[in-house]
Amino acid sequence: MAPAQTLASARATRSAPVMFGAGAAIGVLGGMIGLGGAEFRLPLLIGLFGFAALSAVILNKAMSLVVVLVALPARLVAVPLADVAARWPVAVNLLAGSLFGAWAGASWAVRMR
C-alpha cells in the first residue's frame, strides 16, 4: 500500500468520531447563529481534514448550497413567499452581488498556489 493511501485510511479510521463531532458542532453553531456554518467549515476542511484550499472552497460552496436548499421549506413556513416576493428588488440585488462575489472569488482562487 502506498504511503498516501496508508495515511488517508489511518486518518479516516482514527478520526471518524472527531469528524462527526466537528460536523455536529458546526451544524449546531451555524443553526444557532442563523448561518449555514460555512464560516466554520472552511478552516476544518483545510486544517482537520487536509483539503487543499481550492478543493475546500469548492466543497464548502457545494455544502452551502445543500444547506440553503434544505432550509428553504422551513424558512418559507416562517416567512410566506408573498412577503419575500414583495421585496424582489432587494432579493435581486443580493443575488447579483453574491453571484459577482462568487465569480470574482473563484477566479482569484484558481490563480492562487
Biopython code that builds the backbone (N, CA, C, O; Angstrom):
import numpy as np
from Bio.PDB.StructureBuilder import StructureBuilder

atoms = [
    (1, "MET", "N", (0.849, -1.180, 0.000)),
    (1, "MET", "CA", (0.000, 0.000, 0.000)),
    (1, "MET", "C", (0.895, 1.244, 0.000)),
    (1, "MET", "O", (1.889, 1.289, 0.724)),
    (2, "ALA", "N", (0.548, 2.249, -0.806)),
    (2, "ALA", "CA", (1.338, 3.473, -0.901)),
    (2, "ALA", "C", (1.205, 4.284, 0.383)),
    (2, "ALA", "O", (0.185, 4.198, 1.066)),
    (3, "PRO", "N", (2.239, 5.082, 0.721)),
    (3, "PRO", "CA", (2.171, 5.881, 1.952)),
    (3, "PRO", "C", (0.981, 6.818, 2.006)),
    (3, "PRO", "O", (0.408, 7.016, 3.077)),
    (4, "ALA", "N", (0.593, 7.404, 0.876)),
    (4, "ALA", "CA", (-0.548, 8.324, 0.876)),
    (4, "ALA", "C", (-1.842, 7.579, 1.196)),
    (4, "ALA", "O", (-2.698, 8.094, 1.915)),
    (5, "GLN", "N", (-1.984, 6.351, 0.654)),
    (5, "GLN", "CA", (-3.180, 5.566, 0.945)),
    (5, "GLN", "C", (-3.212, 5.149, 2.404)),
    (5, "GLN", "O", (-4.274, 5.143, 3.027)),
    (6, "THR", "N", (-2.052, 4.799, 2.953)),
    (6, "THR", "CA", (-1.977, 4.413, 4.357)),
    (6, "THR", "C", (-2.378, 5.581, 5.245)),
    (6, "THR", "O", (-3.144, 5.408, 6.194)),
    (7, "LEU", "N", (-1.864, 6.771, 4.942)),
    (7, "LEU", "CA", (-2.186, 7.961, 5.720)),
    (7, "LEU", "C", (-3.675, 8.278, 5.635)),
    (7, "LEU", "O", (-4.311, 8.588, 6.642)),
    (8, "ALA", "N", (-4.221, 8.196, 4.430)),
    (8, "ALA", "CA", (-5.642, 8.511, 4.252)),
    (8, "ALA", "C", (-6.524, 7.517, 5.001)),
    (8, "ALA", "O", (-7.483, 7.922, 5.657)),
    (9, "SER", "N", (-6.215, 6.221, 4.916)),
    (9, "SER", "CA", (-7.048, 5.246, 5.611)),
    (9, "SER", "C", (-6.876, 5.346, 7.121)),
    (9, "SER", "O", (-7.836, 5.149, 7.866)),
    (10, "ALA", "N", (-5.662, 5.651, 7.583)),
    (10, "ALA", "CA", (-5.445, 5.823, 9.021)),
    (10, "ALA", "C", (-6.200, 7.040, 9.534)),
    (10, "ALA", "O", (-6.795, 6.996, 10.610)),
    (11, "ARG", "N", (-6.177, 8.123, 8.770)),
    (11, "ARG", "CA", (-6.891, 9.336, 9.177)),
    (11, "ARG", "C", (-8.391, 9.081, 9.222)),
    (11, "ARG", "O", (-9.073, 9.557, 10.130)),
    (12, "ALA", "N", (-8.911, 8.335, 8.250)),
    (12, "ALA", "CA", (-10.349, 8.090, 8.185)),
    (12, "ALA", "C", (-10.819, 7.225, 9.353)),
    (12, "ALA", "O", (-11.870, 7.492, 9.936)),
    (13, "THR", "N", (-10.057, 6.199, 9.696)),
    (13, "THR", "CA", (-10.494, 5.331, 10.783)),
    (13, "THR", "C", (-10.217, 5.944, 12.146)),
    (13, "THR", "O", (-11.009, 5.777, 13.073)),
    (14, "ARG", "N", (-9.118, 6.641, 12.276)),
    (14, "ARG", "CA", (-8.737, 7.181, 13.571)),
    (14, "ARG", "C", (-9.614, 8.340, 13.985)),
    (14, "ARG", "O", (-9.928, 8.479, 15.167)),
    (15, "SER", "N", (-10.016, 9.175, 13.048)),
    (15, "SER", "CA", (-10.679, 10.413, 13.433)),
    (15, "SER", "C", (-12.150, 10.482, 13.021)),
    (15, "SER", "O", (-12.709, 11.577, 12.946)),
    (16, "ALA", "N", (-12.782, 9.353, 12.756)),
    (16, "ALA", "CA", (-14.203, 9.388, 12.395)),
    (16, "ALA", "C", (-15.050, 10.022, 13.496)),
    (16, "ALA", "O", (-15.922, 10.830, 13.174)),
    (17, "PRO", "N", (-14.846, 9.706, 14.774)),
    (17, "PRO", "CA", (-15.622, 10.389, 15.815)),
    (17, "PRO", "C", (-15.319, 11.888, 15.886)),
    (17, "PRO", "O", (-16.205, 12.698, 16.158)),
    (18, "VAL", "N", (-14.061, 12.242, 15.639)),
    (18, "VAL", "CA", (-13.698, 13.667, 15.639)),
    (18, "VAL", "C", (-14.393, 14.378, 14.484)),
    (18, "VAL", "O", (-14.912, 15.482, 14.648)),
    (19, "MET", "N", (-14.401, 13.743, 13.322)),
    (19, "MET", "CA", (-15.070, 14.346, 12.160)),
    (19, "MET", "C", (-16.567, 14.500, 12.406)),
    (19, "MET", "O", (-17.151, 15.537, 12.090)),
    (20, "PHE", "N", (-17.182, 13.468, 12.970)),
    (20, "PHE", "CA", (-18.607, 13.551, 13.280)),
    (20, "PHE", "C", (-18.876, 14.658, 14.290)),
    (20, "PHE", "O", (-19.814, 15.440, 14.129)),
    (21, "GLY", "N", (-18.062, 14.721, 15.315)),
    (21, "GLY", "CA", (-18.223, 15.762, 16.342)),
    (21, "GLY", "C", (-18.042, 17.155, 15.768)),
    (21, "GLY", "O", (-18.784, 18.074, 16.115)),
    (22, "ALA", "N", (-17.045, 17.319, 14.878)),
    (22, "ALA", "CA", (-16.814, 18.623, 14.257)),
    (22, "ALA", "C", (-18.007, 19.018, 13.387)),
    (22, "ALA", "O", (-18.440, 20.170, 13.406)),
    (23, "GLY", "N", (-18.534, 18.061, 12.626)),
    (23, "GLY", "CA", (-19.709, 18.353, 11.798)),
    (23, "GLY", "C", (-20.923, 18.715, 12.628)),
    (23, "GLY", "O", (-21.669, 19.632, 12.284)),
    (24, "ALA", "N", (-21.120, 17.993, 13.722)),
    (24, "ALA", "CA", (-22.253, 18.292, 14.605)),
    (24, "ALA", "C", (-22.094, 19.668, 15.248)),
    (24, "ALA", "O", (-23.062, 20.421, 15.348)),
    (25, "ALA", "N", (-20.886, 19.995, 15.681)),
    (25, "ALA", "CA", (-20.641, 21.300, 16.301)),
    (25, "ALA", "C", (-20.877, 22.431, 15.296)),
    (25, "ALA", "O", (-21.456, 23.460, 15.646)),
    (26, "ILE", "N", (-20.437, 22.247, 14.070)),
    (26, "ILE", "CA", (-20.648, 23.264, 13.037)),
    (26, "ILE", "C", (-22.136, 23.416, 12.750)),
    (26, "ILE", "O", (-22.620, 24.535, 12.584)),
    (27, "GLY", "N", (-22.864, 22.311, 12.688)),
    (27, "GLY", "CA", (-24.301, 22.376, 12.444)),
    (27, "GLY", "C", (-25.037, 23.115, 13.546)),
    (27, "GLY", "O", (-25.897, 23.953, 13.275)),
    (28, "VAL", "N", (-24.696, 22.801, 14.796)),
    (28, "VAL", "CA", (-25.346, 23.470, 15.930)),
    (28, "VAL", "C", (-24.981, 24.948, 15.959)),
    (28, "VAL", "O", (-25.850, 25.808, 16.103)),
    (29, "LEU", "N", (-23.694, 25.237, 15.821)),
    (29, "LEU", "CA", (-23.225, 26.624, 15.863)),
    (29, "LEU", "C", (-23.838, 27.443, 14.727)),
    (29, "LEU", "O", (-24.337, 28.546, 14.952)),
    (30, "GLY", "N", (-23.799, 26.906, 13.512)),
    (30, "GLY", "CA", (-24.388, 27.603, 12.374)),
    (30, "GLY", "C", (-25.881, 27.792, 12.522)),
    (30, "GLY", "O", (-26.413, 28.840, 12.157)),
    (31, "GLY", "N", (-26.573, 26.779, 13.059)),
    (31, "GLY", "CA", (-28.013, 26.888, 13.262)),
    (31, "GLY", "C", (-28.380, 27.915, 14.316)),
    (31, "GLY", "O", (-29.369, 28.633, 14.168)),
    (32, "MET", "N", (-27.592, 27.991, 15.376)),
    (32, "MET", "CA", (-27.880, 28.959, 16.438)),
    (32, "MET", "C", (-27.646, 30.389, 15.969)),
    (32, "MET", "O", (-28.381, 31.301, 16.347)),
    (33, "ILE", "N", (-26.631, 30.579, 15.152)),
    (33, "ILE", "CA", (-26.315, 31.917, 14.669)),
    (33, "ILE", "C", (-27.234, 32.296, 13.510)),
    (33, "ILE", "O", (-27.469, 33.479, 13.264)),
    (34, "GLY", "N", (-27.748, 31.309, 12.806)),
    (34, "GLY", "CA", (-28.629, 31.581, 11.682)),
    (34, "GLY", "C", (-27.915, 31.514, 10.347)),
    (34, "GLY", "O", (-28.463, 31.918, 9.322)),
    (35, "LEU", "N", (-26.710, 31.012, 10.357)),
    (35, "LEU", "CA", (-25.947, 30.846, 9.128)),
    (35, "LEU", "C", (-25.886, 29.358, 8.805)),
    (35, "LEU", "O", (-26.330, 28.522, 9.592)),
    (36, "GLY", "N", (-25.341, 29.044, 7.659)),
    (36, "GLY", "CA", (-25.218, 27.641, 7.289)),
    (36, "GLY", "C", (-23.992, 26.966, 7.860)),
    (36, "GLY", "O", (-23.839, 25.754, 7.707)),
    (37, "GLY", "N", (-23.126, 27.695, 8.504)),
    (37, "GLY", "CA", (-21.926, 27.109, 9.081)),
    (37, "GLY", "C", (-20.710, 27.187, 8.186)),
    (37, "GLY", "O", (-19.658, 26.656, 8.541)),
    (38, "ALA", "N", (-20.819, 27.836, 7.028)),
    (38, "ALA", "CA", (-19.708, 27.879, 6.079)),
    (38, "ALA", "C", (-18.464, 28.531, 6.673)),
    (38, "ALA", "O", (-17.339, 28.141, 6.358)),
    (39, "GLU", "N", (-18.671, 29.518, 7.528)),
    (39, "GLU", "CA", (-17.533, 30.217, 8.129)),
    (39, "GLU", "C", (-16.741, 29.293, 9.033)),
    (39, "GLU", "O", (-15.542, 29.487, 9.235)),
    (40, "PHE", "N", (-17.412, 28.291, 9.575)),
    (40, "PHE", "CA", (-16.765, 27.356, 10.491)),
    (40, "PHE", "C", (-16.257, 26.119, 9.760)),
    (40, "PHE", "O", (-15.301, 25.484, 10.207)),
    (41, "ARG", "N", (-16.888, 25.772, 8.639)),
    (41, "ARG", "CA", (-16.494, 24.567, 7.898)),
    (41, "ARG", "C", (-15.151, 24.713, 7.220)),
    (41, "ARG", "O", (-14.338, 23.789, 7.254)),
    (42, "LEU", "N", (-14.904, 25.851, 6.605)),
    (42, "LEU", "CA", (-13.708, 26.018, 5.785)),
    (42, "LEU", "C", (-12.414, 25.785, 6.558)),
    (42, "LEU", "O", (-11.554, 25.055, 6.065)),
    (43, "PRO", "N", (-12.230, 26.369, 7.745)),
    (43, "PRO", "CA", (-10.990, 26.076, 8.475)),
    (43, "PRO", "C", (-10.838, 24.597, 8.839)),
    (43, "PRO", "O", (-9.725, 24.072, 8.864)),
    (44, "LEU", "N", (-11.954, 23.930, 9.120)),
    (44, "LEU", "CA", (-11.868, 22.499, 9.442)),
    (44, "LEU", "C", (-11.566, 21.663, 8.203)),
    (44, "LEU", "O", (-10.815, 20.691, 8.281)),
    (45, "LEU", "N", (-12.143, 22.030, 7.065)),
    (45, "LEU", "CA", (-11.848, 21.286, 5.843)),
    (45, "LEU", "C", (-10.357, 21.352, 5.504)),
    (45, "LEU", "O", (-9.769, 20.366, 5.060)),
    (46, "ILE", "N", (-9.760, 22.514, 5.716)),
    (46, "ILE", "CA", (-8.339, 22.670, 5.411)),
    (46, "ILE", "C", (-7.469, 22.099, 6.526)),
    (46, "ILE", "O", (-6.541, 21.335, 6.256)),
    (47, "GLY", "N", (-7.758, 22.461, 7.773)),
    (47, "GLY", "CA", (-6.898, 22.069, 8.884)),
    (47, "GLY", "C", (-7.089, 20.641, 9.351)),
    (47, "GLY", "O", (-6.120, 19.887, 9.440)),
    (48, "LEU", "N", (-8.321, 20.255, 9.650)),
    (48, "LEU", "CA", (-8.586, 18.937, 10.220)),
    (48, "LEU", "C", (-8.610, 17.842, 9.159)),
    (48, "LEU", "O", (-8.061, 16.759, 9.361)),
    (49, "PHE", "N", (-9.253, 18.133, 8.024)),
    (49, "PHE", "CA", (-9.424, 17.096, 7.011)),
    (49, "PHE", "C", (-8.345, 17.119, 5.933)),
    (49, "PHE", "O", (-8.269, 16.187, 5.132)),
    (50, "GLY", "N", (-7.516, 18.148, 5.890)),
    (50, "GLY", "CA", (-6.373, 18.181, 4.985)),
    (50, "GLY", "C", (-6.674, 18.472, 3.532)),
    (50, "GLY", "O", (-5.892, 18.085, 2.663)),
    (51, "PHE", "N", (-7.784, 19.143, 3.232)),
    (51, "PHE", "CA", (-8.084, 19.511, 1.854)),
    (51, "PHE", "C", (-7.173, 20.643, 1.405)),
    (51, "PHE", "O", (-6.761, 21.473, 2.215)),
    (52, "ALA", "N", (-6.859, 20.675, 0.120)),
    (52, "ALA", "CA", (-6.184, 21.839, -0.463)),
    (52, "ALA", "C", (-7.188, 22.992, -0.455)),
    (52, "ALA", "O", (-8.398, 22.767, -0.441)),
    (53, "ALA", "N", (-6.684, 24.218, -0.464)),
    (53, "ALA", "CA", (-7.552, 25.394, -0.312)),
    (53, "ALA", "C", (-8.645, 25.451, -1.378)),
    (53, "ALA", "O", (-9.812, 25.667, -1.049)),
    (54, "LEU", "N", (-8.293, 25.265, -2.630)),
    (54, "LEU", "CA", (-9.292, 25.362, -3.701)),
    (54, "LEU", "C", (-10.332, 24.254, -3.587)),
    (54, "LEU", "O", (-11.526, 24.503, -3.754)),
    (55, "SER", "N", (-9.893, 23.047, -3.307)),
    (55, "SER", "CA", (-10.845, 21.937, -3.131)),
    (55, "SER", "C", (-11.762, 22.184, -1.944)),
    (55, "SER", "O", (-12.953, 21.878, -2.004)),
    (56, "ALA", "N", (-11.217, 22.734, -0.868)),
    (56, "ALA", "CA", (-12.026, 23.030, 0.318)),
    (56, "ALA", "C", (-13.074, 24.088, 0.011)),
    (56, "ALA", "O", (-14.212, 23.980, 0.467)),
    (57, "VAL", "N", (-12.710, 25.100, -0.749)),
    (57, "VAL", "CA", (-13.661, 26.162, -1.099)),
    (57, "VAL", "C", (-14.779, 25.598, -1.972)),
    (57, "VAL", "O", (-15.948, 25.923, -1.767)),
    (58, "ILE", "N", (-14.432, 24.763, -2.933)),
    (58, "ILE", "CA", (-15.444, 24.175, -3.812)),
    (58, "ILE", "C", (-16.399, 23.284, -3.015)),
    (58, "ILE", "O", (-17.616, 23.370, -3.178)),
    (59, "LEU", "N", (-15.848, 22.439, -2.160)),
    (59, "LEU", "CA", (-16.688, 21.568, -1.337)),
    (59, "LEU", "C", (-17.556, 22.384, -0.383)),
    (59, "LEU", "O", (-18.725, 22.063, -0.171)),
    (60, "ASN", "N", (-16.983, 23.431, 0.186)),
    (60, "ASN", "CA", (-17.723, 24.294, 1.105)),
    (60, "ASN", "C", (-18.897, 24.975, 0.400)),
    (60, "ASN", "O", (-19.986, 25.080, 0.965)),
    (61, "LYS", "N", (-18.681, 25.431, -0.815)),
    (61, "LYS", "CA", (-19.766, 26.058, -1.585)),
    (61, "LYS", "C", (-20.870, 25.049, -1.897)),
    (61, "LYS", "O", (-22.055, 25.373, -1.822)),
    (62, "ALA", "N", (-20.476, 23.832, -2.244)),
    (62, "ALA", "CA", (-21.482, 22.799, -2.532)),
    (62, "ALA", "C", (-22.293, 22.485, -1.274)),
    (62, "ALA", "O", (-23.512, 22.326, -1.344)),
    (63, "MET", "N", (-21.615, 22.396, -0.120)),
    (63, "MET", "CA", (-22.342, 22.130, 1.125)),
    (63, "MET", "C", (-23.259, 23.290, 1.476)),
    (63, "MET", "O", (-24.357, 23.074, 1.990)),
    (64, "SER", "N", (-22.826, 24.518, 1.207)),
    (64, "SER", "CA", (-23.675, 25.682, 1.476)),
    (64, "SER", "C", (-24.942, 25.634, 0.634)),
    (64, "SER", "O", (-26.021, 25.973, 1.120)),
    (65, "LEU", "N", (-24.823, 25.218, -0.615)),
    (65, "LEU", "CA", (-25.995, 25.095, -1.483)),
    (65, "LEU", "C", (-26.972, 24.066, -0.928)),
    (65, "LEU", "O", (-28.181, 24.294, -0.930)),
    (66, "VAL", "N", (-26.458, 22.937, -0.454)),
    (66, "VAL", "CA", (-27.315, 21.903, 0.135)),
    (66, "VAL", "C", (-28.016, 22.440, 1.380)),
    (66, "VAL", "O", (-29.208, 22.198, 1.573)),
    (67, "VAL", "N", (-27.283, 23.170, 2.230)),
    (67, "VAL", "CA", (-27.872, 23.728, 3.453)),
    (67, "VAL", "C", (-29.008, 24.690, 3.111)),
    (67, "VAL", "O", (-30.063, 24.650, 3.743)),
    (68, "VAL", "N", (-28.802, 25.545, 2.126)),
    (68, "VAL", "CA", (-29.839, 26.510, 1.734)),
    (68, "VAL", "C", (-31.061, 25.783, 1.175)),
    (68, "VAL", "O", (-32.192, 26.139, 1.505)),
    (69, "LEU", "N", (-30.851, 24.777, 0.341)),
    (69, "LEU", "CA", (-31.981, 24.045, -0.238)),
    (69, "LEU", "C", (-32.777, 23.282, 0.825)),
    (69, "LEU", "O", (-34.001, 23.187, 0.743)),
    (70, "VAL", "N", (-32.071, 22.741, 1.822)),
    (70, "VAL", "CA", (-32.767, 22.014, 2.885)),
    (70, "VAL", "C", (-33.519, 22.977, 3.797)),
    (70, "VAL", "O", (-34.609, 22.651, 4.268)),
    (71, "ALA", "N", (-32.962, 24.147, 4.051)),
    (71, "ALA", "CA", (-33.574, 25.122, 4.956)),
    (71, "ALA", "C", (-34.716, 25.908, 4.306)),
    (71, "ALA", "O", (-35.545, 26.484, 5.011)),
    (72, "LEU", "N", (-34.767, 25.938, 2.992)),
    (72, "LEU", "CA", (-35.757, 26.753, 2.289)),
    (72, "LEU", "C", (-37.204, 26.427, 2.669)),
    (72, "LEU", "O", (-37.964, 27.360, 2.929)),
    (73, "PRO", "N", (-37.630, 25.167, 2.718)),
    (73, "PRO", "CA", (-39.028, 24.902, 3.104)),
    (73, "PRO", "C", (-39.370, 25.422, 4.498)),
    (73, "PRO", "O", (-40.446, 25.987, 4.694)),
    (74, "ALA", "N", (-38.485, 25.244, 5.456)),
    (74, "ALA", "CA", (-38.754, 25.730, 6.812)),
    (74, "ALA", "C", (-38.811, 27.248, 6.846)),
    (74, "ALA", "O", (-39.624, 27.824, 7.569)),
    (75, "ARG", "N", (-37.969, 27.889, 6.081)),
    (75, "ARG", "CA", (-37.971, 29.360, 6.062)),
    (75, "ARG", "C", (-39.221, 29.892, 5.373)),
    (75, "ARG", "O", (-39.733, 30.943, 5.758)),
    (76, "LEU", "N", (-39.721, 29.189, 4.363)),
    (76, "LEU", "CA", (-40.936, 29.639, 3.691)),
    (76, "LEU", "C", (-42.167, 29.465, 4.572)),
    (76, "LEU", "O", (-43.170, 30.148, 4.367)),
    (77, "VAL", "N", (-42.107, 28.565, 5.546)),
    (77, "VAL", "CA", (-43.200, 28.449, 6.516)),
    (77, "VAL", "C", (-43.170, 29.652, 7.459)),
    (77, "VAL", "O", (-44.214, 30.198, 7.815)),
    (78, "ALA", "N", (-41.966, 30.058, 7.857)),
    (78, "ALA", "CA", (-41.824, 31.179, 8.796)),
    (78, "ALA", "C", (-42.114, 32.522, 8.123)),
    (78, "ALA", "O", (-42.726, 33.402, 8.729)),
    (79, "VAL", "N", (-41.679, 32.679, 6.885)),
    (79, "VAL", "CA", (-41.897, 33.928, 6.139)),
    (79, "VAL", "C", (-42.561, 33.544, 4.823)),
    (79, "VAL", "O", (-41.916, 32.936, 3.970)),
    (80, "PRO", "N", (-43.829, 33.882, 4.639)),
    (80, "PRO", "CA", (-44.543, 33.491, 3.419)),
    (80, "PRO", "C", (-43.874, 34.030, 2.151)),
    (80, "PRO", "O", (-43.265, 35.100, 2.155)),
    (81, "LEU", "N", (-44.004, 33.271, 1.088)),
    (81, "LEU", "CA", (-43.406, 33.633, -0.192)),
    (81, "LEU", "C", (-43.930, 34.975, -0.697)),
    (81, "LEU", "O", (-43.199, 35.699, -1.373)),
    (82, "ALA", "N", (-45.153, 35.313, -0.391)),
    (82, "ALA", "CA", (-45.714, 36.601, -0.826)),
    (82, "ALA", "C", (-44.950, 37.771, -0.199)),
    (82, "ALA", "O", (-44.742, 38.794, -0.851)),
    (83, "ASP", "N", (-44.534, 37.626, 1.058)),
    (83, "ASP", "CA", (-43.750, 38.686, 1.705)),
    (83, "ASP", "C", (-42.375, 38.828, 1.073)),
    (83, "ASP", "O", (-41.857, 39.935, 0.927)),
    (84, "VAL", "N", (-41.790, 37.696, 0.701)),
    (84, "VAL", "CA", (-40.479, 37.728, 0.040)),
    (84, "VAL", "C", (-40.619, 38.327, -1.355)),
    (84, "VAL", "O", (-39.786, 39.133, -1.769)),
    (85, "ALA", "N", (-41.664, 37.939, -2.083)),
    (85, "ALA", "CA", (-41.872, 38.437, -3.442)),
    (85, "ALA", "C", (-42.116, 39.941, -3.458)),
    (85, "ALA", "O", (-41.785, 40.613, -4.436)),
    (86, "ALA", "N", (-42.688, 40.472, -2.388)),
    (86, "ALA", "CA", (-42.935, 41.916, -2.331)),
    (86, "ALA", "C", (-41.624, 42.701, -2.275)),
    (86, "ALA", "O", (-41.590, 43.880, -2.628)),
    (87, "ARG", "N", (-40.585, 42.072, -1.850)),
    (87, "ARG", "CA", (-39.271, 42.734, -1.752)),
    (87, "ARG", "C", (-38.300, 42.188, -2.801)),
    (87, "ARG", "O", (-37.110, 42.036, -2.524)),
    (88, "TRP", "N", (-38.794, 41.897, -3.983)),
    (88, "TRP", "CA", (-37.973, 41.310, -5.028)),
    (88, "TRP", "C", (-36.769, 42.150, -5.416)),
    (88, "TRP", "O", (-35.733, 41.568, -5.738)),
    (89, "PRO", "N", (-36.828, 43.503, -5.409)),
    (89, "PRO", "CA", (-35.609, 44.246, -5.772)),
    (89, "PRO", "C", (-34.445, 43.979, -4.811)),
    (89, "PRO", "O", (-33.289, 43.912, -5.228)),
    (90, "VAL", "N", (-34.762, 43.830, -3.533)),
    (90, "VAL", "CA", (-33.713, 43.531, -2.552)),
    (90, "VAL", "C", (-33.124, 42.160, -2.829)),
    (90, "VAL", "O", (-31.905, 41.990, -2.814)),
    (91, "ALA", "N", (-33.988, 41.173, -3.085)),
    (91, "ALA", "CA", (-33.519, 39.815, -3.356)),
    (91, "ALA", "C", (-32.660, 39.769, -4.616)),
    (91, "ALA", "O", (-31.639, 39.081, -4.643)),
    (92, "VAL", "N", (-33.058, 40.488, -5.651)),
    (92, "VAL", "CA", (-32.280, 40.504, -6.899)),
    (92, "VAL", "C", (-30.917, 41.153, -6.678)),
    (92, "VAL", "O", (-29.910, 40.665, -7.190)),
    (93, "ASN", "N", (-30.876, 42.255, -5.914)),
    (93, "ASN", "CA", (-29.593, 42.898, -5.630)),
    (93, "ASN", "C", (-28.670, 41.994, -4.821)),
    (93, "ASN", "O", (-27.475, 41.907, -5.106)),
    (94, "LEU", "N", (-29.219, 41.323, -3.816)),
    (94, "LEU", "CA", (-28.410, 40.400, -3.027)),
    (94, "LEU", "C", (-27.893, 39.242, -3.872)),
    (94, "LEU", "O", (-26.733, 38.845, -3.758)),
    (95, "LEU", "N", (-28.766, 38.705, -4.722)),
    (95, "LEU", "CA", (-28.357, 37.608, -5.591)),
    (95, "LEU", "C", (-27.276, 38.053, -6.574)),
    (95, "LEU", "O", (-26.297, 37.337, -6.785)),
    (96, "ALA", "N", (-27.447, 39.230, -7.176)),
    (96, "ALA", "CA", (-26.454, 39.728, -8.127)),
    (96, "ALA", "C", (-25.108, 39.954, -7.441)),
    (96, "ALA", "O", (-24.065, 39.587, -7.981)),
    (97, "GLY", "N", (-25.132, 40.553, -6.259)),
    (97, "GLY", "CA", (-23.888, 40.765, -5.525)),
    (97, "GLY", "C", (-23.226, 39.461, -5.125)),
    (97, "GLY", "O", (-22.003, 39.342, -5.191)),
    (98, "SER", "N", (-24.016, 38.484, -4.711)),
    (98, "SER", "CA", (-23.474, 37.185, -4.330)),
    (98, "SER", "C", (-22.863, 36.466, -5.525)),
    (98, "SER", "O", (-21.787, 35.878, -5.420)),
    (99, "LEU", "N", (-23.550, 36.515, -6.655)),
    (99, "LEU", "CA", (-23.024, 35.860, -7.855)),
    (99, "LEU", "C", (-21.732, 36.517, -8.322)),
    (99, "LEU", "O", (-20.778, 35.827, -8.683)),
    (100, "PHE", "N", (-21.696, 37.848, -8.315)),
    (100, "PHE", "CA", (-20.473, 38.533, -8.704)),
    (100, "PHE", "C", (-19.335, 38.211, -7.736)),
    (100, "PHE", "O", (-18.211, 37.950, -8.164)),
    (101, "GLY", "N", (-19.624, 38.228, -6.434)),
    (101, "GLY", "CA", (-18.595, 37.906, -5.443)),
    (101, "GLY", "C", (-18.086, 36.486, -5.584)),
    (101, "GLY", "O", (-16.886, 36.242, -5.463)),
    (102, "ALA", "N", (-18.990, 35.541, -5.838)),
    (102, "ALA", "CA", (-18.573, 34.146, -6.031)),
    (102, "ALA", "C", (-17.718, 34.005, -7.280)),
    (102, "ALA", "O", (-16.720, 33.285, -7.275)),
    (103, "TRP", "N", (-18.104, 34.691, -8.348)),
    (103, "TRP", "CA", (-17.323, 34.633, -9.589)),
    (103, "TRP", "C", (-15.935, 35.225, -9.372)),
    (103, "TRP", "O", (-14.935, 34.627, -9.770)),
    (104, "ALA", "N", (-15.870, 36.396, -8.742)),
    (104, "ALA", "CA", (-14.570, 37.035, -8.501)),
    (104, "ALA", "C", (-13.709, 36.184, -7.573)),
    (104, "ALA", "O", (-12.517, 36.002, -7.823)),
    (105, "GLY", "N", (-14.307, 35.663, -6.506)),
    (105, "GLY", "CA", (-13.548, 34.833, -5.575)),
    (105, "GLY", "C", (-13.037, 33.558, -6.225)),
    (105, "GLY", "O", (-11.906, 33.142, -5.973)),
    (106, "ALA", "N", (-13.861, 32.937, -7.059)),
    (106, "ALA", "CA", (-13.430, 31.707, -7.737)),
    (106, "ALA", "C", (-12.307, 31.986, -8.725)),
    (106, "ALA", "O", (-11.364, 31.203, -8.836)),
    (107, "SER", "N", (-12.405, 33.100, -9.443)),
    (107, "SER", "CA", (-11.334, 33.405, -10.401)),
    (107, "SER", "C", (-10.032, 33.756, -9.683)),
    (107, "SER", "O", (-8.952, 33.447, -10.189)),
    (108, "TRP", "N", (-10.111, 34.384, -8.534)),
    (108, "TRP", "CA", (-8.892, 34.653, -7.753)),
    (108, "TRP", "C", (-8.345, 33.368, -7.157)),
    (108, "TRP", "O", (-7.131, 33.178, -7.092)),
    (109, "ALA", "N", (-9.235, 32.485, -6.721)),
    (109, "ALA", "CA", (-8.788, 31.243, -6.062)),
    (109, "ALA", "C", (-8.032, 30.345, -7.025)),
    (109, "ALA", "O", (-7.048, 29.717, -6.633)),
    (110, "VAL", "N", (-8.472, 30.269, -8.289)),
    (110, "VAL", "CA", (-7.768, 29.388, -9.229)),
    (110, "VAL", "C", (-6.410, 29.948, -9.606)),
    (110, "VAL", "O", (-5.565, 29.202, -10.100)),
    (111, "ARG", "N", (-6.170, 31.219, -9.393)),
    (111, "ARG", "CA", (-4.855, 31.792, -9.673)),
    (111, "ARG", "C", (-3.893, 31.652, -8.495)),
    (111, "ARG", "O", (-2.693, 31.876, -8.649)),
    (112, "MET", "N", (-4.409, 31.284, -7.322)),
    (112, "MET", "CA", (-3.553, 31.100, -6.155)),
    (112, "MET", "C", (-2.797, 29.779, -6.241)),
    (112, "MET", "O", (-3.213, 28.860, -6.947)),
    (113, "ARG", "N", (-1.700, 29.692, -5.526)),
    (113, "ARG", "CA", (-0.969, 28.420, -5.453)),
    (113, "ARG", "C", (-1.721, 27.442, -4.612)),
    (113, "ARG", "O", (-1.270, 26.311, -4.428)),
]
sb = StructureBuilder()
sb.init_structure("model")
sb.init_model(0)
sb.init_chain("A")
sb.init_seg("    ")
for serial, (resi, resn, name, xyz) in enumerate(atoms, 1):
    if name == "N":
        sb.init_residue(resn, " ", resi, " ")
    sb.init_atom(name, np.array(xyz, "f"), 0.0, 1.0, " ", f" {name:<3s}", serial, name[0])
structure = sb.get_structure()
